[in-house]
Structures are given as structure tokens and as C-alpha cells.
Amino acid sequence: MSDNEVAPKRKTRVKPKLERPRLHKVILVNDDYTPRDFVVMVLKAIFRMSEEAGYRVMMTAHKLGTSVVVVCARDIAETKAKEATDLGKEAGYPLMFTTEPEE
């Protein structure tokens, strides 16, 4: 090797560790005014549930006060919760869906 030659330097690549986005739960909150059939219809329309699954989620909320409807990415959860709540408001019911981060 002569003095004019330069040994190539190795570049180290650093891969940033990306965390998966945190998932959020959409929660159905029970109330005493919204008819059960309407709640099941909203669950079928917005969350693409079957009649049986919608009924189970609605009854869980009825008995326990709240029920987890679906777990998904934050923006999807917030959009679906807002759509479902707005559908209840349009029909004149106090139907309410909330979101919270999954633990």
C-alpha cells in the first residue's frame, strides 16, 4: 500500500427501532333510553358485526355498563366511535361510544 491510497471506511447503518402504533378500544356505553334493536343495528352498520355478535356486545354493555366493541388503530377507532355516536344523535338517542388506549 502506498501513501496515496486510502482504505475505504465502513459505514455503519443504524436502523431506527419503530414501535407498533398503540391500539385503541372502542367502548359501547350503556344507557337506559336507546332501544336494543337500534344498538344492534348500529353495531351491524358501523362495525360490520353479525346480528348475533352485535346482540352479545349490546347485552354485555347492558349488564356491565360498558362493552368493548373492537380494538384497532387510534384513528380508525375514533372515526368509528364518532360515526356510531352521530348515528344515535341523528335518531334522537343518547347512544355513546368512547375510545381509550389498550393496555
N, C-alpha and C positions, 0 to 999 in steps of 0.2 A: 504494500500500500504506500502510495506516495503522499506527500504533504498536501497536495491539491485535492485529493479525493475525500469526500465527506461521507461518513457512514449514514445511511438513511435512519431517521428516527422513527421509532414505532409510536403510532398514536394510539392511545387507549380510548376506547369508546365507553362512554358511561350511559347506560340505559336508565332513564328515569323510571322509578317504580310507580306505576299508575295503580291507584286503588279503584276498585269497582265502585260505581256510584251507589250510594246508600239507598236501600229500598224503603218505600213508604207503604203504610197500611191505609186502606180506605175503610172507614168505620161507619156503619149504619147506627144512628142514634134513635132509640125507641121514643115514640110519643103516643099519646092517648087519642089522637084525633085522625090520623091518616089511616084510611081503610087498608086492611091487609092485602086485598086484591090489588090495590093501587101500588103498594110497595113491591109486590111480586112482579107486577108489570114493569115498573121502573128497573128492577134488577135484571129482568129479561132484556129490556130495550137497551139500557146503557152498558151493562156489564156482560151481556151475551150469556146469561145463565139459562139453564133449563128450568122448566116450571118447578120441578122437584128441588133443585138446588136453591132456587130463589125462595121457595117456601121454607126450606131449612134455615137459611140465613135470616129470614124475616122472623121466624119463630124463636131463634136464638136471641135476637135483639129484643123480642117481646118479653121473653122470660128473664134475661140477664141485664137488660138495659142497653147494651151495645153488642154489636157483632162485627167481626172483621169480614169484609166483603171480598177484597182482593189485595194482594201485595204486588207492587210493581214500582217502576221508576217514579221519582217525585213528580215530574211534570205530567206524566200520564195520570197518576193518582189524583193530583189536584184538578186536572181537567175533568176527569170522570166524576169526581165528587161535586164539582160545581155544576156540571150538566144535570146530574141527578137531583141536586137540591133545587136548581132552577125549574126542573120539570114539576116538582112538588109545588113550588110557589105559583107557577102558572095555573095549576089546578086548584089553588087555594088551600093547600095543605102545608102544615109546618114541618114537612119531611126534611131531615137534616143528615148530611153525610159530612164527615170530617176526615182529615188525614193526619197522620203522625209517623215519625220515623220508626222503622222496625229496629228492635233491639238486637 
